[in-house]
Amino acid sequence: MTLNVLLSFAQFEREVTAERIRDKIAASKKKGLWMGGNLPLGYDRHPDPKARTLVANEDEARTVRHLFGLYDELGCLRKVEERATAEGLRSKRVVRADGSVKGDCTLSRGQIYYLLRNPVYLGKIRHKDKIWDGRHPAIIDQGVWDRVQEKMREASQRSRADLTPDTRQHSNDPGAWLTGLLQDETGDRLTPTHTTRTGRRLRYYISNRLISGGKDTSGWRLPGPALENAVIDVIARHLQDAAATHQVLAQPEAGSAEAVQTSVADLVTRLHRQGGQVGADILASGGIARGQIDLELNPKTLASALGIATDHLHPDLTHITASFDLRRRGVEAKVIAGDMAPQPDPHLRSMLIRAHGWARDLKAGVQLMEIARRESVPSAFIRTRAQLAFLSPKIQAAILDGTQPPELTLKRLVSVAHPLDWSEQERLFGF
């Protein structure tokens, strides 16, 4: 009981601290400040660290302008990549504190795509789905930016048009409702495929070039059901957040707030119950990149589903940006998108609870062999698992809440020696 109270207080303190940090970052970015991270090609940190802004690196800025010019001319990421490689254009060279060098490589399609979509080159700062005026200088003209963005949108629509509605519905896997809707960071379509293993049919979405062109380390291979569920969850949470902050309607009215929230709640319920049947109707397109997923909702079908006129929708309601990652828990691949709901590991939670019981017995003087005989397991089983009771409160709270890293499995916890220091434990297990 005492442990649960302590863990609850520790969890609350972590949540409050994390919320304050998030609010501080959001407020600083709204002021146009650079809040750290990987430096974009074309910029360096301001020599005064207190300035919290960027300064243009003119040599690199010429490379950035040239890449925008190449896409403006060619309208194809693959051709831009080929030209950039032929001309010897390189990624940003960063010298770390230990003297090692990062970057200074040929530019991949994914890097070029991200560069062309990055509003920092317009003198802006992006935070999630918001874009604010930055304090750093722009190195790309608005006209060039607009032309490139329009051509990239047209290229995306052409890729989707390659699949007719009939083809989309009757692809090699009729359950793959995301067919034709998602692209990776290179603009390549995510194509449904499947494999059969031990009699089970496993569905995937993979970058189309992996089918047509063989191996490519930048290509994606994502478990189908996990990706589909993640997209549904991201859309549902976006709609719920919009309803909670009164950003469903362009001009919210006090009298309609309850009705709007009810409509959103009904749509979210349908999304969770019917999945792709509803999701495919309201999702217009999307793109994934390392660390991020962007979704565009169809304003017409979304408005219809909510019982609202299309022109009454809030302009931000159809645009979604969320975090995105693929991690492994044992042999299982996990898609992590947005602020994922807790995912408790029942086996791990149960073992943690049992470990506390065994630890109490050991403290009371019960012999290890006696506990093992009572549980009908080898003594090594008890010895390796009883140490779970001595994990740091932060790790134990995460296991109980289901917020532990996906790769933190019981197998991993019992296969390594645990440091006595809690902070070392947390570093070891990814906290």
N, C-alpha and C positions, 0 to 999 in steps of 0.2 A: 504493500500500500504506500509506504513512504517513498519507495523507488518510483512508483507511478506518479506521485505528486511532484517529485523532483524532476522527473523527465518531462512532465507537462509544463512546469515553469521554464525549464530549459528550452523547450520547443517554442513556447510563447515569446521568450526573449529573442530567440533566433529570428522568428517571424517579424517581430517589431523592428529589429536591426536591419533585416533584409528590406523591409518596406521603406525604411528611412533612406537606405542607400539607393533604392530604385527611384524614390521621389527626388533625391538630390541629383541623380544623373539626369532625370527627365527635365528638371528645372534648369540645370546648367545647359543642356542642349537647346532648350527653348531660348536661352539667351545667346545662342550661337557659339558656345564654347566647344572646343575639341576635348573630348573626355577620354582620350587614349585609345589604345588598340593598335592594330597594324597600320602603319602609315601608307596612305595611297600613293601610287606612282604619280609623281608630279609635285609632291609636297614634302616638306620637312617640318619638324617641330620648330616652333618659335625659339630663338636663342634664350629668351627669358622664360623659364619654366612657369613663372607665375602668370604669364600672358594667356595660357591655355588656348592657344590657337595655332594655326598652320601658316607657313610662309611658302611661297611658290619656289620650286626648284626648276629654274628655267630650262636646264638641259633635259630633265625628265618631262617637263611640260610640253616641250616640242614633240616628244614621243607620243604623249597623250593626244595632242592636237592632230598628229599624223594618223593615229589609229581612228579617231573620229572621222577624219577626212577619208580614210580608206573605206570605212563602212558606208559613208555617205556616197562614195563613188561606186562601190561594188555591191552593197546590199546583201552580203552573204558572209556569215561568220567564218565558214570554212575557207573562203577565198582570202579573207582578211588575215586569218591565221597563217596561211601559206605565204602571203606577201610579207607579213611581219617576220616570219622565220627567215625568208630569203634575204630580207634587208637587215637582219641581225638585231632586231628590236628585242630588248631584254626587260625582264621584270625588275622591280626595285631591289637595289643592293643594300642590304642592312648589315652592319658590323655589330655583333653582339658585344656585351661587356667583357666576355672572356676572349674576345679576339676572333671568334669564328664568324663565318660569313653566311648569311641567309639570303636566298633569292638570286638575282643576277642570272636568271634562266630564260630560255625561250618561252614565249607566251603561249599558253594553251587557249583553246576556244572558251573554256570556262572562265579563265582570267579575263579574256577580252570582253566576254559578255558582261561580267560583273563590272568591269571598268566602264563600259558604255552605258550602263544603267545607274552608275553611282552619281547622285546629285551633288556630291562634294565638289565636282568640277564646275558646277554653276555657282559656287560660293554658298552652298546650302549645307545644312547639317540634318541628317535623318535620325529619327528616333522611332523605332517600330514603324507604324504607318503614318507618322507625322513628319513633315519636312519644314525646317525653320531656316531663316536667314542666318548664315554664319558670319563670323568676324574675319574670315580669311578671304583672299581675293579669288575671283573666278578665273579659270584659265581656258574655259570654253564659252563661246558666244551663245546667247539664247537661241539664235536662228539655227546654228549648227546642231545644238542639242535637240531642238524640236524636230528637225528633219530626221535625225538619226533615230529618235524614239518612235516616230511615225513609221519609218521603214522597218524597224524591229517589230512593231505591232502588225504590220502588213505581212511580214515573213511568218509570224506566228499564226496568223489567220490562214495563210496559204498552206502551212503544214497541217492544220486541222482540216482544211478543205480537201486534203488528199483522201480523207476517210469520209465516205458518204454516211448519212444516218443509218442506212441499212447495213453497211459494213460495220459500223460501230456497234449496232445491236447484235449482229450475228458474227462476231469475231471468233477466233479460235477458242475463246472461252466466254460463253454468254454471261457469266457472272462478273466479268471485268468491266464494271460500269465506268471506270475512269479512262477507258480507251479513247484516245484522241483528245483528251482534255488536259493532260499534263505534259510539260517539257522539262528537260534538265537545263542546267545553266549554259549549255552550248546551243540551246534552241532545238535539240534533238528530241523527238517524241519518245515518251515512255510507252513501250509496246507490251501487251500482255503475252505471257507464255506460261508453260507449265512443265513439270517433270513428275514422274511417278517413282516413288521410293517406298519400298516395303508395302506395296499395295495401296499407298496413299497418294492422292493427286495433290501436288503442291503448286499453288499459283504464284506467279511473280510478275512484276512490271520491270522491264529492263530498257536501258537506252537503246534505241533502234540500231545504232551503229554496232552494238555488240552482236546483233543478229547478222547484219549485212557485211560487217568489216572485221570480225574477229575480236581479239583482245584489245582493250583500251582501259587503262587504269583509271581514267576519269569517268568511265561509264558507271551507271547505277544499276543495281540488281536488288530490288526491294520486294519483300514478301507481300503478296497481293492483299490478303485480308487485313493485315496490319496497316498497310498504307491506306486502304479504303476506310478503315475505322478511324485512323488518325485524321483524315480529311473531314470526315463527319464530325469528329470531336472539335476540330478547329472551327468549323463553320458554326456549330452549336454554341460554343463558348463565345464566339464573336457576337452572335445575335443576342445571347443573354447579357453580355456586357453592354451592348448598345442599348438594350431595353432598360438596364439598371441605371444607365447614365443619360437616359432620355435623348439618345442619338439615333433613333429609328426614323423619326420624322424630321424633315428639314425645318419645320416650324412647330415644335411641340406645343400642345395645348393641354392645359390642366384637365379639362373634361375628357380627353381621349386617352390619357396616360394608362389608365387601368385596362381599357380595351386593347391597346397596343401590346401591353405586357402579356395579356391573355393570348393574343394572336401569336406572339413570339413563343410563348410557352407551348402552345399547341404544335407549332411548326417544329420546335426542338424535340418534342415527344415523337412526332412522326419521323423525324430524322433518325432518332435512335432505334425506333421500332422497325422502320422500313428501309433504312440504310440507303443503298444506291438508287432505289426506286424514286426517292425524293431528291437525293443528292444530285443525281444526274440531271434533274430538271432545273435546279437553281444554280449549278456550277457552270460557268461559261468557259473558263480556262484557268490554268495555273502553271506555276513553275517552281522547281526545287533547285536549291543550290546548297553548298556546304554551309550548314548552320541556319538556313532560312527557307521558308516556303511562302510563296505569294499566291493568293487565290483571287479570282475575279468572279463575282456572282452575277447572274443574269438579272438585270433590274426588272425586266418585265415579268418573268416567272416568279421572282422573289416577291414583288409587289402583289401579284395575284395570290400567292400562297398566304400572304399576310392580310389580304383583303384591303389593300391600300392602293391608291392611285400611284402610278409609277413616278409622276413628277412631284409627289409628296415625300418620297424617300430622302433621307439624309444623304448628301453626296458621298460621305465616307462609308456608308453602310455596305456597299458592294465591293469594297477593297479590303483585303485581309493580308496582313503580314504577321508571321509567327516564327518562332524558332523551330529548327528541324534537325534531327540527327538520327543516325542508325547505329544502334549499339547491340551488343550480344549479351545474353544471359544464358550461360552454358552453350548448348548447340542452337538455341533459339535466337533469332534476330528480332530486335525490338525497334519499332519506329517511334521516335520521341518527337512529338510535334506540339509546339505551344506549351502552355502551363499544364502539363499532363495531370490528370486526376491521379490520386494515389493508387498504386498497384501493389497491394500487399502480396507477399509470398507466403501462403498458408503454411507450407512445410517449414520455412525458416522461422516464422513467428512461433509455431508450435515448439520447435526445437529450442528457441530462446527461453520460452516459459519452462520447459522441462529442465533446461540447464540451470535455471535459478533454483528449482527444487533439488537437483543433485548437489548444487553448491551449498545449500542449507544443510543437507545431510552430511556432507563432508565437514562443514564447520562444527556440526554437532558430534563429530567423532565416528560417524559410520564409515566403515572401511570401503575403499573403492571396489574391491572384489565382491563385497556383499551387495552393493548397489547394482553391479553388473549382473550378479546372479538373479536378483529380484527383477531386473528388466529383461533378462534372457538375452543379453548382448555381451560381446567381448569387453574386457575392461578398457581396451584402447578406444572403443566407441565412446565410453563415458568420459575418458580423459580428454579426448579431442573436442568434445562438444560441451563439456562443463565450462570450458574457458569462455564460451559465449556470454556467460553471466558477468564476466569481468571486462566486457567491451565498454567503451566510453558511453556516457549517457546519450550523447548526440547520435551515435551509431544505433544504440538500442531503440531510441525514440523513432528513428527513421524506419527501422525494421517493423516496429509495432504499427506505425502510421502507414507503411507502404510507400514511403518516399525515398527509400534507399536507391542508390544507383542500380540500373538494370543488371549490370555485370556483377553485382555483389550477390553471390549465391552461397548456399550452405557449403557446397563443395570447396569454394575458394576460402571460406572462413576456416574450415577445419584442415585445410591442406598446408597452411603456413603457421609459423610461430607468431603469436601476438606480442608486440612490444608492451611493456608495462605502462609506458607513458601514453596517456590518452591522445594527445595531439599527434604522436607518431602513428598510433593506430588509425586515426582519421586520415592522415596523409597516405598511409599504406592502402586503405580501402576506398580512396577516391572521394573523401569528404572535404 
